[in-house]
Amino acid sequence: MNKIGFNVLAWSAEISEGLLPILDRLKSVGYDGAEFFVGGTDEKACRLVGDHCKNIGLEVTTVTVMGPDENPISPDAKVREKSIEKLKWILDRAADLNSQVLCGPFHSAFATFASRAPIEEEYNWSAEVLNEVGDYGQKLGILLTPEALNRFECYLANTMEQLDYLLAKVNHPNVQAMFDTHHANMEEKKLGSAIELIAPRLGHFHISENDRGTPGSGHVNFDETFAALKKVGYSGWLTIEGFTRNDPAFANSIGVWREFSAPWDMAENGYKLIREMGEKYGL
């Protein structure tokens, strides 16, 4: 069966010793891995948490975002160069955590808009950045999987069609696609068709409910999702990403203003959903 992960952003965006009891419990639930947000993260903390995960047999994936001062699609070449430097630094911290994958919408700056549709130059600029950091990640053994986001958080890549177009320009074996059911629920006509479209490039997968609460408690069609994953032969991670108000600064930055589900409800019942769907569709 596919490996199952849980994103600890449900508790905190900070990587610290305080996460260790949570990681222990995730392991006891049955999770194969944990996913961490890498931002302005302390190197020592990354190594401590990475070592703990290794010691308890929990594998690691990571996620990040870029800000407007390090925007890969900025018309300013100096800003684009800064995005490369930042992504390489993030990959170094991901390596400290023993991460296998770096996912997220790092093809462009989060929630930074140009008041128009994306232009060809922006796809080209993003592809240049991703190609260079793809090389760097490959040397570290970390797969890069840029993510399509909904229209309220990004304008360069909202759909799998746009993400596929971008990744064709990147043309790097270490830069693949990420699919998130929360964003796809808003932007795609059919989840199954979108999964089939991106399947040749699909490297990471987030299981997320429409409201970011417990998977299976909302209206995301997980039957259609898992049937499509089986059809295309996807063998990568199935990682739950849900958000709460536990870390107010992070919650404020992504527009989470209320509680959707308690973290352990997401973790325990979300795990059951993935196991049940995996068994039902033979993943």
C-alpha positions in Angstrom: 0.0 0.0 0.0 1.0 3.6 -0.5 2.8 5.2 2.4 0.6 7.4 4.6 1.8 10.7 6.1 0.4 13.5 8.2 1.3 17.2 8.1 2.1 18.5 11.5 0.9 22.0 10.5 -2.3 20.9 12.3 -0.3 21.7 15.5 2.5 24.0 14.6 4.5 25.6 11.8 7.5 25.6 14.0 9.9 22.7 14.0 10.9 22.1 17.6 11.4 19.6 20.4 7.7 20.2 21.3 6.7 18.1 18.3 8.3 14.9 19.6 5.4 13.5 21.6 3.1 14.2 18.6 5.4 12.3 16.3 5.5 9.4 18.7 1.7 9.3 18.7 1.5 9.5 14.9 3.8 6.5 14.7 1.5 4.6 17.1 -1.5 5.4 15.0 0.2 3.7 12.1 1.6 6.5 10.1 4.6 5.9 7.9 5.7 9.5 7.8 5.3 13.1 9.0 5.4 16.3 6.9 6.9 19.5 8.2 6.7 23.1 7.1 10.2 24.6 6.4 10.3 28.3 6.6 12.8 30.3 8.7 13.6 27.0 10.4 16.5 26.5 12.8 19.2 24.0 11.5 19.7 22.5 15.0 16.0 21.9 15.5 15.7 20.3 12.1 18.4 17.8 12.9 17.0 17.0 16.3 13.5 16.3 14.9 14.9 14.5 11.9 17.0 12.3 14.1 13.9 11.5 16.3 11.9 10.6 13.3 14.6 8.3 12.1 14.9 6.7 15.6 11.2 5.8 15.8 10.9 4.7 12.2 8.9 7.7 10.9 9.9 8.9 7.4 9.8 12.6 6.5 8.4 14.9 3.7 8.5 18.7 3.8 6.5 21.6 2.4 7.4 25.3 1.9 6.1 28.5 0.3 7.8 31.6 -1.2 7.2 35.2 -0.3 7.1 38.3 -2.6 10.7 39.2 -1.8 11.9 35.8 -3.2 9.3 35.4 -6.0 10.5 33.0 -8.7 8.3 34.8 -11.3 9.4 38.4 -10.4 10.4 40.5 -13.4 13.4 41.5 -11.3 16.3 39.1 -12.0 17.8 39.8 -8.5 14.5 38.7 -6.8 14.5 35.5 -8.9 18.1 34.8 -7.9 17.1 35.3 -4.3 14.4 32.7 -4.8 17.0 30.2 -5.9 19.2 30.9 -2.9 16.2 30.6 -0.6 15.0 27.3 -2.1 18.5 25.9 -1.8 18.6 26.9 1.9 15.2 25.3 2.4 16.4 22.1 0.7 19.4 22.1 3.1 17.0 22.2 6.1 14.8 19.5 4.5 18.0 17.4 4.2 18.6 18.0 7.9 15.2 16.5 8.5 16.0 13.5 6.3 13.2 14.6 4.0 12.4 12.6 0.8 10.1 15.2 -0.8 9.8 19.0 -0.8 6.3 20.0 -1.9 4.3 23.2 -2.0 3.5 26.2 -4.3 7.1 27.3 -4.6 6.8 27.9 -8.4 5.7 31.5 -7.4 5.1 33.6 -4.4 2.2 32.7 -2.2 -0.9 35.0 -2.4 1.1 37.5 -4.6 -0.9 38.7 -7.6 -0.3 40.8 -10.7 -3.9 41.7 -11.3 -3.9 39.8 -14.6 -3.6 36.3 -15.9 -0.2 34.6 -16.0 2.0 35.4 -18.9 4.5 33.3 -20.8 7.5 35.0 -19.4 6.4 34.1 -15.9 6.1 30.4 -16.8 9.6 30.6 -18.3 11.1 32.4 -15.2 9.5 29.8 -12.9 10.8 26.9 -15.0 14.4 28.3 -14.9 14.3 28.5 -11.1 12.8 25.1 -10.7 15.2 23.5 -13.1 18.2 24.9 -11.2 16.9 23.9 -7.7 15.9 20.5 -9.2 19.6 19.8 -9.7 20.3 20.9 -6.2 17.6 18.7 -4.7 18.6 15.7 -6.8 22.1 15.9 -5.2 20.5 15.8 -1.8 18.1 13.0 -2.7 15.0 15.2 -2.3 12.3 15.2 -4.9 10.7 18.6 -5.7 6.9 18.6 -6.2 5.4 22.0 -7.0 1.7 22.4 -6.1 -1.2 23.9 -7.9 -3.2 26.2 -5.6 -6.7 27.7 -5.8 -7.3 31.0 -7.4 -7.4 32.9 -4.1 -3.8 31.9 -3.2 -2.0 31.8 -6.5 -2.5 32.7 -10.2 0.3 30.9 -12.0 -0.9 27.4 -11.5 -4.5 26.7 -10.4 -5.1 23.5 -12.3 -3.3 20.3 -13.3 -3.3 21.6 -16.9 -1.4 24.7 -15.9 1.0 22.8 -13.7 1.6 20.2 -16.4 2.4 23.1 -18.8 4.9 24.5 -16.4 6.6 21.2 -15.6 6.9 20.5 -19.3 9.0 23.6 -19.5 11.0 22.6 -16.4 11.8 19.3 -18.0 13.7 17.9 -15.1 13.4 14.3 -13.7 13.6 15.6 -10.1 10.8 18.1 -10.5 7.4 16.4 -10.5 3.8 17.5 -9.7 1.8 17.6 -6.5 -1.9 17.1 -6.3 -4.0 18.4 -3.4 -7.7 17.4 -3.2 -8.6 20.7 -1.3 -7.5 22.9 -4.2 -8.6 20.5 -6.9 -12.1 20.5 -5.3 -12.3 24.2 -6.2 -10.5 24.3 -9.5 -10.9 21.0 -11.4 -14.1 19.9 -13.2 -13.5 16.3 -12.2 -11.0 15.0 -9.7 -10.5 11.7 -11.6 -9.8 13.4 -14.9 -7.3 15.8 -13.3 -5.4 13.0 -11.7 -5.3 11.1 -15.0 -4.0 14.3 -16.8 -1.1 14.8 -14.3 -0.4 11.1 -13.7 2.8 10.9 -15.8 4.4 13.7 -13.6 2.6 12.9 -10.3 5.1 12.7 -7.4 3.2 13.6 -4.2 -0.4 13.7 -3.1 -2.2 15.5 -0.3 -5.5 14.1 1.0 -7.4 17.2 2.1 -11.0 17.9 2.8 -12.9 20.7 1.1 -12.8 22.8 4.4 -9.4 21.5 5.5 -11.0 19.5 8.3 -11.0 15.7 8.8 -10.8 13.8 5.4 -14.1 12.1 4.8 -16.2 14.6 6.8 -16.9 16.9 3.8 -17.8 16.7 0.2 -14.5 15.8 -1.5 -15.2 12.7 -3.6 -12.6 10.3 -2.2 -14.1 7.3 -4.1 -13.4 9.0 -7.4 -10.0 10.1 -6.1 -8.8 6.7 -5.0 -10.3 4.9 -8.1 -8.2 7.3 -10.3 -5.1 6.8 -8.2 -5.5 3.0 -8.7 -6.1 3.5 -12.4 -2.9 5.5 -13.0 -0.8 3.3 -10.7 0.2 6.0 -8.3 2.6 4.6 -5.7 3.8 7.7 -3.8 2.8 9.3 -0.5 -0.8 10.0 0.6 -0.3 12.7 3.1 -3.1 14.4 5.1 -3.0 18.2 5.2 -5.5 19.9 7.5 -5.3 23.2 9.3 -6.4 24.6 12.7 -6.0 27.7 14.8 -3.4 26.0 17.0 -0.6 28.2 15.5 -2.3 31.6 15.2 0.4 33.3 13.2 0.4 30.6 10.6 -3.4 30.3 10.6 -3.7 34.1 10.0 -1.3 33.9 7.1 -3.5 31.4 5.2 -6.9 32.7 6.2 -7.9 30.0 8.7 -10.3 31.8 11.0 -12.2 29.0 12.7 -11.6 25.4 13.8 -12.5 22.8 11.2 -11.6 19.6 13.2 -9.4 18.8 16.2 -5.9 17.7 15.1 -6.2 14.2 16.5 -9.6 13.7 14.9 -8.0 14.6 11.6 -5.1 12.2 12.2 -7.0 9.2 13.5 -10.1 9.3 11.4 -8.2 10.5 8.3 -5.9 7.5 8.7 -8.9 5.2 8.8 -10.3 6.8 5.7 -7.1 6.3 3.7 -6.7 2.7 4.9 -10.3 1.9 4.0 -10.1 3.5 0.6 -6.8 1.9 -0.1 -8.2 -1.5 0.6 -11.4 -0.8 -1.3 -9.5 0.2 -4.5 -6.4 -2.0 -4.1 -3.8 0.6 -3.5 
